[in-house]
Amino acid sequence: MNAKYICGSTHWTKCPAPDFPEYAFTGRSNVGKSSLINALTGIKKLAKISSSPGKTQIINHFLIEEEWFLTDLPGYGYAKAAKTSRLKWEEMVRDFLMRRVNLMTTFVLIDSRLEPQKIDLEFIDWCGQKQLPIAIIFTKADKCTKNELNHNIEQFRKKMSESWEEMPPQIVTSSEMRVGLDDVLAFIAETNRFWVRPERH
């Protein structure tokens, strides 16, 4: 896959011109976002993987196949980050999500090994309230048994159904075992069909 790094931005106004459909990836710190991006593109060090969570502090844009933007957003909820910088990241991400005119879908990554996390549910509900199109990607499916995986996903869906009438699309993935990657790419290819270039003002 042809993927190239375009730039890192600290504000949505500094992002590349919205000339391509865009797909943002976000999630709690250490959810496996960089691993998934690298697995999707087949380029090992495209997104930096760090043993210390909270590494992505800017909005990173990659252009895929000269056709669409893959956008690596800062992870949310990193406890060790200073509160001021955490709030700054959150504001930066929320501004980006609400104002980026070419954003087709935000992929919210959820660690499939865990019971439903309040911070994930709050972020997903916020996206729902703002009517932002999202899809949920359950990560690290190879790190738990099939029963645990099914149980955790079922619990998550149950929690979501308290505030969501209709569930957003969901894909189960494992970066290491390359599970679900084709489903993510197929979802993007399908969504790209609805792309209309925004008018320039």
C-alpha positions in Angstrom: 0.0 0.0 0.0 1.2 3.5 -0.9 1.1 5.5 2.3 3.0 8.7 3.0 3.2 11.0 6.0 2.0 14.5 5.2 2.2 16.6 8.4 1.5 16.9 12.1 -0.8 19.7 13.2 -1.6 21.3 16.5 -4.9 22.8 15.3 -7.6 21.9 12.8 -6.9 25.1 10.8 -3.3 23.9 10.2 -4.4 20.5 8.7 -3.9 19.8 5.0 -6.5 21.2 2.6 -9.6 18.9 2.7 -9.1 17.6 -0.8 -9.5 13.9 0.0 -12.0 11.9 2.1 -10.6 11.5 5.6 -10.8 8.8 8.3 -9.7 9.6 11.8 -8.4 7.0 14.3 -8.7 7.7 18.0 -9.2 5.8 21.3 -7.9 5.5 24.8 -4.2 5.7 25.2 -2.5 2.3 24.7 -5.5 0.9 22.8 -3.2 -0.3 20.0 -3.9 2.6 17.6 -0.4 2.8 16.1 -0.2 -1.0 15.7 -3.5 -1.0 13.8 -2.4 1.9 11.5 0.9 0.1 10.7 -0.9 -3.2 10.1 -3.5 -1.6 7.9 -0.9 0.1 5.7 1.6 -2.7 5.9 4.3 -0.2 6.8 5.9 -1.1 10.2 7.0 2.3 11.4 4.4 4.6 9.8 2.8 5.5 13.1 5.1 5.5 16.1 4.5 2.7 18.6 5.4 3.7 22.1 5.6 1.7 25.4 4.6 5.0 27.1 1.0 5.8 26.3 0.0 9.3 25.2 2.7 9.6 22.6 0.6 11.1 19.9 0.1 14.7 20.9 -0.6 16.2 17.5 -2.9 15.4 14.6 -0.9 13.3 12.2 -2.0 13.1 8.5 -1.1 10.3 6.2 -2.1 10.1 2.5 -3.1 6.6 1.4 -2.9 5.6 -2.3 -3.2 9.3 -3.2 -6.9 8.7 -2.5 -7.7 9.3 1.2 -6.4 10.7 4.4 -5.7 8.5 7.4 -5.6 10.7 10.5 -3.9 9.6 13.7 -5.5 11.6 16.6 -4.1 11.9 20.1 -5.4 9.2 22.4 -7.7 10.3 25.2 -7.7 9.6 28.9 -4.0 9.3 29.6 -3.9 9.6 33.3 -0.3 10.6 33.7 -0.5 13.6 31.4 -0.8 16.9 33.1 -4.4 18.0 33.3 -3.8 21.2 31.3 -2.2 19.4 28.4 -4.9 16.7 28.6 -7.6 19.3 28.3 -5.7 21.0 25.4 -5.5 17.7 23.5 -9.2 17.1 24.1 -10.2 20.6 22.8 -7.9 20.1 19.8 -9.5 16.8 18.9 -13.1 17.9 19.5 -12.5 21.0 17.4 -11.1 18.9 14.6 -13.9 16.4 14.7 -16.6 19.0 14.5 -15.0 21.3 12.0 -13.2 19.1 9.5 -15.5 19.2 6.5 -14.0 16.2 4.7 -14.1 13.8 7.7 -16.1 10.7 6.5 -15.8 8.6 9.7 -14.1 8.5 13.0 -12.9 5.1 14.0 -13.1 4.8 17.8 -10.8 2.0 19.0 -11.9 -0.1 22.0 -9.7 -2.6 23.8 -11.6 -5.8 23.5 -9.9 -7.3 26.6 -11.6 -4.9 28.9 -15.0 -4.5 30.4 -16.8 -1.3 29.1 -14.8 1.8 30.1 -16.6 5.0 31.1 -14.3 7.2 29.2 -14.9 5.3 25.9 -18.7 5.4 26.4 -18.6 9.1 27.2 -16.6 9.9 24.1 -18.9 7.8 21.9 -21.9 9.4 23.4 -20.4 12.9 22.7 -19.9 11.9 19.0 -23.5 10.7 18.9 -24.8 14.0 20.4 -22.8 15.9 17.8 -24.1 13.6 15.1 -20.5 12.7 14.0 -20.3 9.5 11.9 -18.3 6.9 13.8 -17.4 3.2 13.6 -16.1 1.1 16.4 -13.0 -1.0 16.1 -12.4 -3.6 18.8 -8.6 -4.1 19.1 -6.4 -6.8 20.4 -8.9 -9.7 19.8 -6.0 -12.2 19.9 -5.1 -11.2 23.5 -8.2 -12.9 25.0 -10.2 -16.1 24.6 -13.1 -16.2 22.3 -15.5 -16.4 25.2 -13.9 -13.4 26.9 -14.0 -11.5 23.6 -17.7 -12.2 23.0 -18.5 -11.4 26.6 -16.7 -8.1 26.6 -18.1 -7.0 23.2 -21.6 -8.0 24.3 -21.2 -6.0 27.6 -20.1 -3.0 25.6 -23.0 -3.2 23.2 -25.4 -3.5 26.2 -23.9 -0.4 27.7 -24.1 1.5 24.4 -27.7 0.5 23.9 -28.6 2.6 27.0 -28.0 5.7 24.9 -27.9 4.5 21.3 -31.0 3.3 19.4 -29.1 2.3 16.4 -25.6 0.9 16.8 -22.7 2.3 14.7 -20.8 -0.2 12.5 -18.4 -2.4 14.5 -15.3 -4.4 13.4 -13.3 -6.8 15.5 -9.5 -6.7 14.8 -6.1 -8.0 15.8 -3.1 -6.2 14.3 -0.8 -9.1 15.1 -3.0 -11.8 13.5 -4.2 -9.4 10.8 -7.8 -10.1 11.7 -10.4 -7.6 10.5 -8.0 -5.4 8.6 -9.7 -6.1 5.2 -13.0 -5.3 6.8 -11.7 -1.8 7.9 -10.3 -1.2 4.4 -13.5 -2.4 2.7 -15.5 -0.1 5.0 -13.3 2.8 3.9 -13.5 1.9 0.2 -17.3 1.7 0.4 -17.6 5.0 2.3 -15.3 6.7 -0.3 -18.0 6.2 -2.9 -20.1 8.9 -1.1 -17.3 11.4 -1.1 -18.1 14.9 -2.5 -15.3 17.4 -2.5 -16.2 20.4 -0.3 -16.7 23.7 -2.0 -13.8 26.1 -1.5 -14.8 29.5 -0.1 
